């Protein structure tokens, strides 16, 4: 299975440029890709993400928001804005894949370290002010020389197909770095919720919607 971290720049995956621009923000095909997989669609596109600035410049980004190329002034290749505002680009399989704009969230995560404090009490690695978005955005803490296990948070604004009886949900997933496609656990809330959190004893944290009232 292809790992989500091994992504090619958007400009290499898409077709000819189209004279269209987008409001500032981060856009991905997370939902379109997920439900194509659920359907067993052989034309499922690779994961795509783009970040757009206020001045219209854009660049490709990975699932952690890390740039995959330089800022570009040219039109976004293969972009189409249909009636109703639906956005598509030509995906890696040569077919349109839908892009959705993510709402930004600020998160904190606390991970229990492998070793306790000198007095025997638990020691925690705490990180705050981390930014992601609800279209599959991810953040990571721990691992390496931190003394704590590596943990990844991912957030999705899940909108099920009209044929499904499931209701739209805001979902927070916890992943381990060695299994980025398999969630250790997850929680869900109303899609308009301003806060979503989780506590698994060894890791806890929450994500707050940017601009929400305290």
TIRO-2110 file (N, C-alpha, C; in Angstrom, 1 decimal):
// TIRO-2110
0.8, -1.2, 0.0, N, 1, A
0.0, 0.0, 0.0, CA, 1, A
0.9, 1.2, 0.0, C, 1, A
0.5, 2.2, -0.8, N, 2, A
1.3, 3.5, -0.9, CA, 2, A
1.1, 4.2, 0.4, C, 2, A
2.2, 4.7, 1.0, N, 3, A
2.2, 5.5, 2.2, CA, 3, A
1.8, 6.9, 1.8, C, 3, A
1.0, 7.5, 2.7, N, 4, A
0.5, 8.9, 2.4, CA, 4, A
1.6, 9.9, 2.4, C, 4, A
2.8, 9.6, 3.0, N, 5, A
3.9, 10.6, 3.2, CA, 5, A
4.6, 10.7, 1.8, C, 5, A
4.5, 9.7, 0.9, N, 6, A
5.3, 9.7, -0.3, CA, 6, A
4.5, 10.3, -1.4, C, 6, A
4.4, 11.7, -1.4, N, 7, A
3.6, 12.4, -2.4, CA, 7, A
4.4, 13.1, -3.4, C, 7, A
3.9, 13.1, -4.6, N, 8, A
4.6, 13.9, -5.7, CA, 8, A
4.0, 15.3, -5.7, C, 8, A
4.7, 16.3, -6.1, N, 9, A
4.2, 17.7, -6.3, CA, 9, A
2.9, 17.7, -7.1, C, 9, A
2.0, 18.5, -6.8, N, 10, A
0.7, 18.6, -7.6, CA, 10, A
1.0, 18.9, -9.0, C, 10, A
1.9, 19.7, -9.4, N, 11, A
2.2, 20.1, -10.7, CA, 11, A
2.6, 18.9, -11.6, C, 11, A
3.1, 17.9, -11.0, N, 12, A
3.5, 16.7, -11.7, CA, 12, A
2.4, 15.7, -11.9, C, 12, A
1.3, 15.9, -11.2, N, 13, A
0.2, 14.9, -11.2, CA, 13, A
-1.0, 15.4, -12.1, C, 13, A
-1.1, 16.7, -12.3, N, 14, A
-2.2, 17.3, -12.9, CA, 14, A
-2.0, 17.7, -14.4, C, 14, A
-3.1, 18.0, -15.1, N, 15, A
-3.0, 18.3, -16.5, CA, 15, A
-2.7, 19.8, -16.8, C, 15, A
-3.2, 20.2, -17.9, N, 16, A
-3.0, 21.6, -18.3, CA, 16, A
-3.6, 22.6, -17.4, C, 16, A
-3.1, 23.8, -17.3, N, 17, A
-3.5, 24.8, -16.4, CA, 17, A
-4.9, 25.4, -16.9, C, 17, A
-5.7, 25.8, -15.9, N, 18, A
-7.0, 26.4, -16.2, CA, 18, A
-7.0, 27.8, -15.5, C, 18, A
-7.6, 28.7, -16.2, N, 19, A
-7.7, 30.1, -15.6, CA, 19, A
-8.6, 30.3, -14.5, C, 19, A
-8.3, 29.7, -13.3, N, 20, A
-9.2, 29.8, -12.2, CA, 20, A
-8.3, 30.0, -10.9, C, 20, A
-8.9, 30.6, -9.9, N, 21, A
-8.2, 30.9, -8.7, CA, 21, A
-9.1, 30.5, -7.5, C, 21, A
-8.5, 30.4, -6.3, N, 22, A
-9.3, 30.0, -5.1, CA, 22, A
-9.0, 30.9, -4.0, C, 22, A
-10.0, 31.0, -3.1, N, 23, A
-9.8, 31.8, -1.8, CA, 23, A
-8.6, 31.2, -1.0, C, 23, A
-8.0, 32.0, -0.2, N, 24, A
-6.9, 31.5, 0.6, CA, 24, A
-7.3, 30.3, 1.5, C, 24, A
-6.4, 29.3, 1.7, N, 25, A
-6.7, 28.2, 2.5, CA, 25, A
-6.0, 27.0, 2.0, C, 25, A
-6.2, 25.8, 2.7, N, 26, A
-5.7, 24.6, 2.3, CA, 26, A
-6.8, 23.7, 1.7, C, 26, A
-6.5, 23.1, 0.6, N, 27, A
-7.5, 22.2, -0.1, CA, 27, A
-6.9, 20.8, -0.3, C, 27, A
-7.7, 19.8, -0.1, N, 28, A
-7.2, 18.4, -0.3, CA, 28, A
-8.4, 17.6, -1.0, C, 28, A
-8.0, 16.4, -1.5, N, 29, A
-9.0, 15.5, -2.0, CA, 29, A
-9.2, 14.3, -1.0, C, 29, A
-8.9, 14.6, 0.3, N, 30, A
-9.0, 13.5, 1.3, CA, 30, A
-10.4, 12.8, 1.3, C, 30, A
-11.5, 13.5, 1.2, N, 31, A
-12.8, 12.9, 1.3, CA, 31, A
-13.1, 12.1, 0.0, C, 31, A
-12.8, 12.7, -1.1, N, 32, A
-13.0, 12.1, -2.4, CA, 32, A
-12.2, 10.8, -2.5, C, 32, A
-11.0, 10.9, -2.1, N, 33, A
-10.1, 9.7, -2.1, CA, 33, A
-10.6, 8.6, -1.2, C, 33, A
-11.0, 9.0, 0.0, N, 34, A
-11.5, 8.0, 1.0, CA, 34, A
-12.7, 7.2, 0.5, C, 34, A
-13.7, 8.0, -0.1, N, 35, A
-14.9, 7.3, -0.5, CA, 35, A
-14.7, 6.5, -1.8, C, 35, A
-13.7, 6.9, -2.6, N, 36, A
-13.4, 6.1, -3.8, CA, 36, A
-12.8, 4.8, -3.3, C, 36, A
-12.0, 4.8, -2.3, N, 37, A
-11.5, 3.6, -1.7, CA, 37, A
-12.6, 2.7, -1.1, C, 37, A
-13.6, 3.4, -0.5, N, 38, A
-14.7, 2.6, 0.1, CA, 38, A
-15.5, 1.9, -1.0, C, 38, A
-15.6, 2.6, -2.2, N, 39, A
-16.3, 2.0, -3.3, CA, 39, A
-15.5, 1.0, -4.1, C, 39, A
-14.2, 0.9, -3.8, N, 40, A
-13.3, 0.0, -4.5, CA, 40, A
-13.1, 0.5, -5.9, C, 40, A
-13.1, 1.8, -6.1, N, 41, A
-12.9, 2.5, -7.3, CA, 41, A
-11.4, 2.3, -7.8, C, 41, A
-11.2, 1.7, -8.9, N, 42, A
-9.8, 1.5, -9.4, CA, 42, A
-9.1, 2.8, -9.8, C, 42, A
-10.0, 3.9, -10.0, N, 43, A
-9.4, 5.2, -10.4, CA, 43, A
-9.2, 6.1, -9.3, C, 43, A
-9.1, 5.5, -8.0, N, 44, A
-8.8, 6.3, -6.8, CA, 44, A
-7.5, 7.1, -7.0, C, 44, A
-7.6, 8.4, -6.8, N, 45, A
-6.4, 9.2, -7.0, CA, 45, A
-5.5, 9.2, -5.8, C, 45, A
-4.2, 9.5, -6.0, N, 46, A
-3.3, 9.7, -4.9, CA, 46, A
-3.8, 10.9, -4.2, C, 46, A
-3.3, 11.0, -2.9, N, 47, A
-3.7, 12.1, -2.0, CA, 47, A
-3.0, 13.4, -2.6, C, 47, A
-3.9, 14.5, -2.7, N, 48, A
-3.4, 15.7, -3.2, CA, 48, A
-3.7, 16.8, -2.1, C, 48, A
-2.8, 17.8, -2.0, N, 49, A
-3.1, 19.0, -1.2, CA, 49, A
-2.4, 20.2, -1.7, C, 49, A
-3.1, 21.3, -1.7, N, 50, A
-2.6, 22.6, -2.1, CA, 50, A
-2.9, 23.7, -1.1, C, 50, A
-2.0, 24.6, -0.9, N, 51, A
-2.1, 25.7, 0.0, CA, 51, A
-2.2, 27.0, -0.9, C, 51, A
-3.2, 27.8, -0.6, N, 52, A
-3.4, 29.0, -1.4, CA, 52, A
-3.2, 30.3, -0.5, C, 52, A
-2.4, 31.2, -1.0, N, 53, A
-2.3, 32.5, -0.2, CA, 53, A
-3.3, 33.5, -0.6, C, 53, A
-3.4, 34.6, 0.2, N, 54, A
-4.3, 35.7, -0.1, CA, 54, A
-4.1, 36.3, -1.5, C, 54, A
-2.8, 36.3, -2.0, N, 55, A
-2.5, 36.9, -3.3, CA, 55, A
-2.7, 36.0, -4.4, C, 55, A
-3.2, 34.8, -4.1, N, 56, A
-3.5, 33.8, -5.2, CA, 56, A
-2.3, 32.8, -5.5, C, 56, A
-1.2, 33.1, -4.9, N, 57, A
-0.1, 32.1, -5.1, CA, 57, A
-0.4, 30.8, -4.4, C, 57, A
0.1, 29.7, -5.0, N, 58, A
-0.2, 28.4, -4.4, CA, 58, A
1.0, 27.5, -4.5, C, 58, A
1.0, 26.4, -3.6, N, 59, A
2.0, 25.4, -3.7, CA, 59, A
1.4, 24.1, -3.2, C, 59, A
2.1, 23.0, -3.6, N, 60, A
1.7, 21.7, -3.2, CA, 60, A
2.1, 21.5, -1.7, C, 60, A
1.3, 20.7, -0.9, N, 61, A
1.7, 20.4, 0.4, CA, 61, A
1.4, 18.9, 0.7, C, 61, A
2.0, 18.3, 1.7, N, 62, A
1.7, 17.0, 2.1, CA, 62, A
0.7, 16.9, 3.2, C, 62, A
0.4, 15.8, 3.8, N, 63, A
-0.6, 15.6, 4.8, CA, 63, A
-0.3, 16.4, 6.1, C, 63, A
1.0, 16.7, 6.3, N, 64, A
1.3, 17.5, 7.5, CA, 64, A
1.4, 19.0, 7.2, C, 64, A
1.1, 19.4, 5.9, N, 65, A
1.2, 20.8, 5.5, CA, 65, A
2.6, 21.2, 5.1, C, 65, A
3.5, 20.2, 5.0, N, 66, A
4.9, 20.5, 4.6, CA, 66, A
4.9, 20.8, 3.1, C, 66, A
5.5, 21.9, 2.7, N, 67, A
5.6, 22.3, 1.2, CA, 67, A
6.3, 21.2, 0.4, C, 67, A
5.7, 20.9, -0.8, N, 68, A
6.3, 20.0, -1.7, CA, 68, A
6.9, 20.7, -3.0, C, 68, A
6.8, 22.0, -2.9, N, 69, A
7.3, 22.8, -4.0, CA, 69, A
7.3, 24.3, -3.7, C, 69, A
7.8, 25.1, -4.6, N, 70, A
7.8, 26.6, -4.4, CA, 70, A
6.4, 27.2, -4.6, C, 70, A
6.2, 28.4, -4.1, N, 71, A
5.0, 29.2, -4.4, CA, 71, A
5.0, 29.5, -5.9, C, 71, A
3.8, 29.4, -6.5, N, 72, A
3.6, 29.6, -7.9, CA, 72, A
2.6, 30.6, -8.2, C, 72, A
2.8, 31.4, -9.2, N, 73, A
1.9, 32.5, -9.6, CA, 73, A
0.9, 32.0, -10.7, C, 73, A
1.3, 30.9, -11.4, N, 74, A
0.4, 30.4, -12.5, CA, 74, A
-0.9, 29.9, -11.9, C, 74, A
-1.8, 29.7, -12.8, N, 75, A
-3.1, 29.1, -12.5, CA, 75, A
-2.9, 27.7, -12.0, C, 75, A
-3.7, 27.2, -11.1, N, 76, A
-3.6, 25.8, -10.6, CA, 76, A
-3.9, 24.9, -11.8, C, 76, A
-3.0, 24.0, -12.1, N, 77, A
-3.2, 23.0, -13.2, CA, 77, A
-4.4, 22.2, -13.1, C, 77, A
-5.2, 22.1, -14.2, N, 78, A
-6.4, 21.2, -14.2, CA, 78, A
-7.5, 21.6, -13.3, C, 78, A
-7.5, 22.8, -12.7, N, 79, A
-8.6, 23.2, -11.8, CA, 79, A
-9.9, 23.5, -12.5, C, 79, A
-11.0, 23.0, -12.0, N, 80, A
-12.3, 23.3, -12.6, CA, 80, A
-13.3, 23.6, -11.5, C, 80, A
-14.0, 24.7, -11.6, N, 81, A
-15.0, 25.1, -10.6, CA, 81, A
-16.3, 25.0, -11.2, C, 81, A
-17.1, 24.0, -10.8, N, 82, A
-18.4, 23.7, -11.4, CA, 82, A
-19.5, 24.5, -10.7, C, 82, A
-20.7, 24.4, -11.3, N, 83, A
-21.8, 25.1, -10.7, CA, 83, A
-22.0, 24.6, -9.3, C, 83, A
-22.3, 25.5, -8.4, N, 84, A
-22.5, 25.1, -7.0, CA, 84, A
-21.2, 25.1, -6.2, C, 84, A
-20.1, 25.5, -6.9, N, 85, A
-18.8, 25.7, -6.2, CA, 85, A
-18.0, 24.4, -6.1, C, 85, A
-18.4, 23.3, -6.6, N, 86, A
-17.6, 22.1, -6.5, CA, 86, A
-16.3, 22.2, -7.2, C, 86, A
-15.2, 21.9, -6.6, N, 87, A
-13.8, 22.0, -7.1, CA, 87, A
-13.3, 20.7, -7.5, C, 87, A
-12.7, 20.5, -8.7, N, 88, A
-12.1, 19.3, -9.1, CA, 88, A
-10.8, 19.7, -9.8, C, 88, A
-9.8, 18.7, -9.8, N, 89, A
-8.6, 18.8, -10.6, CA, 89, A
-8.4, 17.4, -11.2, C, 89, A
-7.6, 17.3, -12.2, N, 90, A
-7.3, 16.0, -12.8, CA, 90, A
-6.3, 15.3, -11.9, C, 90, A
-6.8, 14.1, -11.4, N, 91, A
-5.9, 13.4, -10.4, CA, 91, A
-4.9, 12.5, -11.1, C, 91, A
-4.2, 11.7, -10.3, N, 92, A
-3.1, 10.9, -10.8, CA, 92, A
-3.5, 9.8, -11.7, C, 92, A
-4.8, 9.4, -11.6, N, 93, A
-5.3, 8.4, -12.5, CA, 93, A
-5.9, 8.9, -13.8, C, 93, A
-5.8, 10.2, -14.0, N, 94, A
-6.3, 10.9, -15.2, CA, 94, A
-7.8, 11.2, -15.2, C, 94, A
-8.4, 11.1, -14.0, N, 95, A
-9.8, 11.4, -13.8, CA, 95, A
-10.0, 12.5, -12.8, C, 95, A
-11.1, 13.3, -12.9, N, 96, A
-11.3, 14.4, -11.9, CA, 96, A
-11.3, 13.8, -10.4, C, 96, A
-10.7, 14.6, -9.5, N, 97, A
-10.8, 14.3, -8.1, CA, 97, A
-11.2, 15.6, -7.4, C, 97, A
-12.1, 15.5, -6.5, N, 98, A
-12.7, 16.6, -5.8, CA, 98, A
-11.8, 17.2, -4.7, C, 98, A
-11.6, 18.5, -4.7, N, 99, A
-10.9, 19.2, -3.6, CA, 99, A
-11.9, 19.9, -2.7, C, 99, A
-11.6, 19.9, -1.4, N, 100, A
-12.4, 20.6, -0.4, CA, 100, A
-11.5, 21.4, 0.4, C, 100, A
-12.0, 22.6, 0.8, N, 101, A
-11.2, 23.5, 1.6, CA, 101, A
-11.3, 23.2, 3.1, C, 101, A
-10.2, 23.1, 3.8, N, 102, A
-10.2, 22.7, 5.2, CA, 102, A
-10.4, 23.9, 6.1, C, 102, A
-11.2, 23.7, 7.2, N, 103, A
-11.2, 24.7, 8.3, CA, 103, A
-10.0, 24.5, 9.2, C, 103, A
-9.3, 25.5, 9.6, N, 104, A
-8.2, 25.4, 10.4, CA, 104, A
-8.5, 25.1, 11.9, C, 104, A
-7.7, 24.3, 12.5, N, 105, A
-7.8, 24.0, 14.0, CA, 105, A
-6.5, 24.1, 14.6, C, 105, A
-6.5, 24.5, 15.9, N, 106, A
-5.3, 24.5, 16.7, CA, 106, A
-5.4, 23.5, 17.8, C, 106, A
-4.3, 22.7, 17.9, N, 107, A
-4.4, 21.5, 18.8, CA, 107, A
-3.3, 21.5, 19.9, C, 107, A
-3.5, 20.7, 20.9, N, 108, A
-2.5, 20.4, 21.9, CA, 108, A
-2.5, 18.9, 22.1, C, 108, A
-1.3, 18.3, 22.3, N, 109, A
-1.2, 16.9, 22.5, CA, 109, A
-0.2, 16.6, 23.7, C, 109, A
-0.6, 15.7, 24.6, N, 110, A
0.3, 15.3, 25.7, CA, 110, A
0.5, 13.8, 25.6, C, 110, A
1.7, 13.3, 25.5, N, 111, A
2.0, 11.9, 25.4, CA, 111, A
2.9, 11.5, 26.6, C, 111, A
2.5, 10.3, 27.2, N, 112, A
3.2, 9.8, 28.3, CA, 112, A
4.6, 9.3, 27.9, C, 112, A
5.6, 9.8, 28.6, N, 113, A
7.0, 9.3, 28.3, CA, 113, A
7.2, 7.9, 28.7, C, 113, A
8.2, 7.2, 28.1, N, 114, A
8.5, 5.8, 28.5, CA, 114, A
9.0, 5.7, 29.9, C, 114, A
9.7, 6.7, 30.4, N, 115, A
10.3, 6.6, 31.7, CA, 115, A
9.6, 7.6, 32.6, C, 115, A
9.4, 7.2, 33.9, N, 116, A
8.7, 8.1, 34.9, CA, 116, A
9.7, 9.1, 35.4, C, 116, A
9.2, 10.1, 36.1, N, 117, A
10.0, 11.1, 36.8, CA, 117, A
10.8, 10.5, 37.9, C, 117, A
11.9, 11.1, 38.4, N, 118, A
12.7, 10.6, 39.5, CA, 118, A
11.8, 10.2, 40.7, C, 118, A
10.7, 10.9, 40.9, N, 119, A
9.9, 10.5, 42.1, CA, 119, A
8.9, 9.4, 41.8, C, 119, A
9.0, 8.9, 40.6, N, 120, A
8.1, 7.8, 40.2, CA, 120, A
6.8, 8.2, 39.6, C, 120, A
6.5, 9.5, 39.5, N, 121, A
5.2, 9.9, 38.9, CA, 121, A
5.4, 10.0, 37.4, C, 121, A
4.3, 9.8, 36.7, N, 122, A
4.4, 9.8, 35.2, CA, 122, A
4.9, 11.1, 34.7, C, 122, A
5.7, 11.0, 33.6, N, 123, A
6.3, 12.2, 32.9, CA, 123, A
5.6, 12.3, 31.6, C, 123, A
5.3, 13.5, 31.2, N, 124, A
4.5, 13.7, 29.9, CA, 124, A
5.2, 14.7, 29.0, C, 124, A
5.2, 14.4, 27.7, N, 125, A
5.6, 15.3, 26.7, CA, 125, A
4.4, 16.1, 26.2, C, 125, A
4.5, 17.4, 26.4, N, 126, A
3.3, 18.3, 26.1, CA, 126, A
3.7, 19.3, 25.0, C, 126, A
2.8, 19.4, 24.0, N, 127, A
3.0, 20.3, 22.9, CA, 127, A
1.7, 21.0, 22.6, C, 127, A
1.8, 22.3, 22.4, N, 128, A
0.6, 23.1, 22.1, CA, 128, A
0.8, 24.0, 20.9, C, 128, A
-0.4, 24.6, 20.5, N, 129, A
-0.3, 25.6, 19.4, CA, 129, A
0.0, 24.9, 18.0, C, 129, A
-0.3, 23.7, 17.8, N, 130, A
-0.1, 23.0, 16.6, CA, 130, A
-1.3, 23.2, 15.6, C, 130, A
-1.0, 23.4, 14.4, N, 131, A
-2.1, 23.8, 13.4, CA, 131, A
-2.3, 22.6, 12.5, C, 131, A
-3.6, 22.3, 12.2, N, 132, A
-4.0, 21.4, 11.1, CA, 132, A
-5.3, 21.9, 10.6, C, 132, A
-5.9, 21.1, 9.7, N, 133, A
-7.2, 21.5, 9.1, CA, 133, A
-8.0, 20.2, 9.0, C, 133, A
-9.3, 20.4, 8.8, N, 134, A
-10.3, 19.2, 8.9, CA, 134, A
-10.5, 18.5, 7.6, C, 134, A
-9.6, 18.6, 6.6, N, 135, A
-9.6, 17.8, 5.4, CA, 135, A
-8.4, 16.8, 5.4, C, 135, A
-8.3, 16.1, 6.5, N, 136, A
-7.2, 15.1, 6.6, CA, 136, A
-5.9, 15.7, 7.0, C, 136, A
-5.9, 16.9, 7.6, N, 137, A
-4.6, 17.5, 8.1, CA, 137, A
-4.1, 16.7, 9.3, C, 137, A
-2.7, 16.6, 9.4, N, 138, A
-2.1, 15.8, 10.4, CA, 138, A
-1.0, 16.6, 11.1, C, 138, A
-0.8, 16.2, 12.4, N, 139, A
0.3, 16.8, 13.2, CA, 139, A
0.9, 15.6, 13.9, C, 139, A
2.2, 15.7, 14.3, N, 140, A
2.9, 14.6, 14.9, CA, 140, A
3.7, 15.2, 16.1, C, 140, A
3.8, 14.3, 17.1, N, 141, A
4.6, 14.6, 18.3, CA, 141, A
5.3, 13.3, 18.7, C, 141, A
6.3, 13.5, 19.6, N, 142, A
7.0, 12.3, 20.1, CA, 142, A
7.9, 11.6, 19.2, C, 142, A
8.3, 10.4, 19.5, N, 143, A
9.3, 9.6, 18.7, CA, 143, A
10.7, 10.2, 18.8, C, 143, A
11.6, 9.5, 18.1, N, 144, A
13.0, 10.0, 18.1, CA, 144, A
13.6, 10.0, 19.5, C, 144, A
14.2, 11.1, 19.9, N, 145, A
14.9, 11.2, 21.2, CA, 145, A
14.0, 11.9, 22.2, C, 145, A
12.7, 12.0, 21.9, N, 146, A
11.8, 12.7, 22.8, CA, 146, A
11.5, 11.9, 24.1, C, 146, A
11.8, 10.6, 24.1, N, 147, A
11.4, 9.8, 25.3, CA, 147, A
10.0, 9.4, 25.3, C, 147, A
9.2, 9.7, 24.3, N, 148, A
7.8, 9.4, 24.3, CA, 148, A
7.5, 8.7, 22.9, C, 148, A
6.5, 7.9, 22.9, N, 149, A
6.1, 7.2, 21.6, CA, 149, A
5.6, 8.3, 20.6, C, 149, A
5.9, 8.0, 19.4, N, 150, A
5.4, 8.9, 18.3, CA, 150, A
3.9, 8.8, 18.1, C, 150, A
3.2, 9.9, 18.0, N, 151, A
1.8, 10.0, 17.8, CA, 151, A
1.4, 11.0, 16.7, C, 151, A
0.4, 10.6, 16.0, N, 152, A
-0.1, 11.5, 14.9, CA, 152, A
-1.6, 11.7, 15.2, C, 152, A
-2.0, 13.0, 15.1, N, 153, A
-3.5, 13.4, 15.1, CA, 153, A
-3.9, 13.7, 13.7, C, 153, A
-5.1, 13.3, 13.3, N, 154, A
-5.6, 13.6, 12.0, CA, 154, A
-7.1, 14.0, 12.2, C, 154, A
-7.5, 15.0, 11.5, N, 155, A
-8.9, 15.5, 11.6, CA, 155, A
-9.6, 15.5, 10.2, C, 155, A
-10.8, 15.0, 10.2, N, 156, A
-11.6, 15.0, 9.0, CA, 156, A
-13.0, 15.5, 9.2, C, 156, A
-13.5, 16.3, 8.3, N, 157, A
-14.9, 16.7, 8.3, CA, 157, A
-15.6, 15.7, 7.3, C, 157, A
-16.2, 14.7, 7.8, N, 158, A
-16.7, 13.6, 7.0, CA, 158, A
-18.2, 13.9, 6.6, C, 158, A
-18.4, 13.9, 5.3, N, 159, A
-19.7, 14.1, 4.7, CA, 159, A
-20.0, 12.8, 3.9, C, 159, A
-20.9, 12.0, 4.4, N, 160, A
-21.2, 10.8, 3.7, CA, 160, A
-22.0, 11.0, 2.5, C, 160, A
-21.9, 10.0, 1.5, N, 161, A
-22.7, 10.1, 0.3, CA, 161, A
-24.2, 10.2, 0.6, C, 161, A
-25.0, 10.7, -0.3, N, 162, A
-26.4, 10.9, -0.1, CA, 162, A
-27.1, 9.5, 0.1, C, 162, A
-26.5, 8.4, -0.4, N, 163, A
-27.1, 7.1, -0.2, CA, 163, A
-26.9, 6.5, 1.1, C, 163, A
-26.1, 7.1, 1.9, N, 164, A
-25.8, 6.6, 3.3, CA, 164, A
-26.7, 7.2, 4.3, C, 164, A
-27.0, 6.4, 5.4, N, 165, A
-27.8, 6.8, 6.5, CA, 165, A
-26.9, 7.5, 7.6, C, 165, A
-25.6, 7.4, 7.4, N, 166, A
-24.7, 8.0, 8.4, CA, 166, A
-24.8, 9.5, 8.3, C, 166, A
-24.6, 10.2, 9.5, N, 167, A
-24.7, 11.6, 9.5, CA, 167, A
-23.3, 12.2, 9.4, C, 167, A
-23.2, 13.4, 8.8, N, 168, A
-21.9, 14.1, 8.8, CA, 168, A
-21.3, 14.2, 10.2, C, 168, A
-19.9, 14.1, 10.3, N, 169, A
-19.3, 14.1, 11.6, CA, 169, A
-17.9, 14.8, 11.5, C, 169, A
-17.5, 15.4, 12.5, N, 170, A
-16.1, 15.9, 12.7, CA, 170, A
-15.4, 14.8, 13.4, C, 170, A
-14.3, 14.3, 12.9, N, 171, A
-13.7, 13.1, 13.4, CA, 171, A
-12.2, 13.4, 13.7, C, 171, A
-11.8, 13.0, 14.9, N, 172, A
-10.4, 13.1, 15.3, CA, 172, A
-9.8, 11.7, 15.4, C, 172, A
-8.7, 11.4, 14.7, N, 173, A
-8.1, 10.1, 14.7, CA, 173, A
-6.7, 10.2, 15.4, C, 173, A
-6.3, 9.1, 16.0, N, 174, A
-5.0, 8.9, 16.6, CA, 174, A
-4.3, 7.8, 15.8, C, 174, A
-3.1, 8.1, 15.2, N, 175, A
-2.3, 7.1, 14.5, CA, 175, A
-0.9, 7.0, 15.1, C, 175, A
-0.3, 5.9, 14.8, N, 176, A
1.1, 5.7, 15.1, CA, 176, A
1.9, 5.9, 13.8, C, 176, A
3.1, 6.4, 13.9, N, 177, A
3.9, 6.7, 12.6, CA, 177, A
4.1, 5.5, 11.8, C, 177, A
4.3, 4.3, 12.4, N, 178, A
4.6, 3.1, 11.6, CA, 178, A
3.3, 2.5, 10.9, C, 178, A
2.1, 3.1, 11.3, N, 179, A
0.9, 2.6, 10.6, CA, 179, A
0.0, 3.8, 10.3, C, 179, A
0.5, 4.7, 9.4, N, 180, A
-0.2, 5.9, 9.1, CA, 180, A
-1.6, 5.8, 8.5, C, 180, A
-1.9, 4.6, 8.0, N, 181, A
-3.3, 4.4, 7.4, CA, 181, A
-4.2, 3.7, 8.3, C, 181, A
-3.8, 3.3, 9.5, N, 182, A
-4.6, 2.6, 10.5, CA, 182, A
-4.7, 3.4, 11.8, C, 182, A
-5.9, 3.7, 12.2, N, 183, A
-6.1, 4.5, 13.4, CA, 183, A
-6.1, 3.6, 14.6, C, 183, A
-5.3, 4.1, 15.7, N, 184, A
-5.3, 3.4, 17.0, CA, 184, A
-6.7, 3.6, 17.6, C, 184, A
-7.3, 4.8, 17.5, N, 185, A
-8.6, 5.1, 18.0, CA, 185, A
-9.1, 6.3, 17.4, C, 185, A
-10.4, 6.6, 17.6, N, 186, A
-10.9, 7.9, 17.0, CA, 186, A
-12.2, 8.3, 17.8, C, 186, A
-12.5, 9.5, 17.7, N, 187, A
-13.8, 10.0, 18.3, CA, 187, A
-14.4, 10.9, 17.3, C, 187, A
-15.7, 11.2, 17.5, N, 188, A
-16.4, 12.0, 16.5, CA, 188, A
-17.4, 13.0, 17.3, C, 188, A
-17.7, 14.0, 16.6, N, 189, A
-18.6, 15.1, 17.1, CA, 189, A
-19.5, 15.7, 16.0, C, 189, A
-20.4, 16.6, 16.4, N, 190, A
-21.1, 17.3, 15.4, CA, 190, A
-20.2, 18.0, 14.5, C, 190, A
-20.5, 18.0, 13.2, N, 191, A
-19.5, 18.6, 12.2, CA, 191, A
-19.3, 20.1, 12.5, C, 191, A
-20.2, 20.8, 13.2, N, 192, A
-20.0, 22.2, 13.5, CA, 192, A
-19.4, 22.4, 14.8, C, 192, A
-19.0, 21.4, 15.5, N, 193, A
-18.4, 21.5, 16.8, CA, 193, A
-17.1, 22.4, 16.8, C, 193, A
-16.9, 23.2, 17.8, N, 194, A
-15.7, 24.0, 17.8, CA, 194, A
-14.6, 23.4, 18.6, C, 194, A
-14.8, 22.2, 19.2, N, 195, A
-13.8, 21.5, 20.0, CA, 195, A
-14.0, 20.0, 19.9, C, 195, A
-12.9, 19.3, 19.7, N, 196, A
-13.0, 17.8, 19.8, CA, 196, A
-11.7, 17.3, 20.4, C, 196, A
-11.9, 16.4, 21.4, N, 197, A
-10.8, 15.9, 22.1, CA, 197, A
-10.8, 14.4, 22.4, C, 197, A
-9.7, 13.9, 22.9, N, 198, A
-9.6, 12.4, 23.1, CA, 198, A
-8.6, 12.2, 24.3, C, 198, A
-8.9, 11.1, 25.1, N, 199, A
-8.0, 10.8, 26.2, CA, 199, A
-7.9, 9.2, 26.2, C, 199, A
-6.7, 8.7, 25.8, N, 200, A
-6.5, 7.3, 25.8, CA, 200, A
-5.5, 6.9, 26.9, C, 200, A
-5.4, 7.7, 27.9, N, 201, A
-4.6, 7.5, 29.1, CA, 201, A
-3.1, 7.7, 28.8, C, 201, A
-2.6, 7.1, 27.7, N, 202, A
-1.2, 7.3, 27.4, CA, 202, A
-1.0, 8.5, 26.4, C, 202, A
-2.0, 8.9, 25.8, N, 203, A
-2.0, 10.1, 25.0, CA, 203, A
-3.4, 10.8, 25.1, C, 203, A
-3.3, 12.1, 25.2, N, 204, A
-4.5, 12.9, 25.2, CA, 204, A
-4.3, 14.2, 24.5, C, 204, A
-5.4, 14.8, 24.1, N, 205, A
-5.3, 16.1, 23.4, CA, 205, A
-6.6, 16.6, 22.9, C, 205, A
-6.6, 17.8, 22.3, N, 206, A
-7.8, 18.3, 21.7, CA, 206, A
-7.5, 19.3, 20.6, C, 206, A
-8.4, 19.6, 19.8, N, 207, A
-8.3, 20.5, 18.7, CA, 207, A
-9.5, 21.5, 18.7, C, 207, A
-9.2, 22.8, 18.6, N, 208, A
-10.2, 23.8, 18.6, CA, 208, A
-10.2, 24.5, 17.3, C, 208, A
-11.5, 24.8, 16.8, N, 209, A
-11.6, 25.5, 15.6, CA, 209, A
-11.1, 26.9, 15.7, C, 209, A
-10.3, 27.3, 14.7, N, 210, A
-9.8, 28.7, 14.7, CA, 210, A
-11.0, 29.7, 14.6, C, 210, A
-10.9, 30.7, 15.4, N, 211, A
-12.0, 31.7, 15.3, CA, 211, A
-13.1, 31.5, 16.2, C, 211, A
-13.2, 30.3, 16.9, N, 212, A
-14.3, 29.9, 17.7, CA, 212, A
-14.2, 30.8, 19.0, C, 212, A
-15.4, 31.1, 19.6, N, 213, A
-15.4, 31.9, 20.8, CA, 213, A
-14.9, 31.0, 22.0, C, 213, A
-14.1, 31.5, 22.9, N, 214, A
-13.6, 30.7, 24.0, CA, 214, A
-14.8, 30.3, 25.0, C, 214, A
END
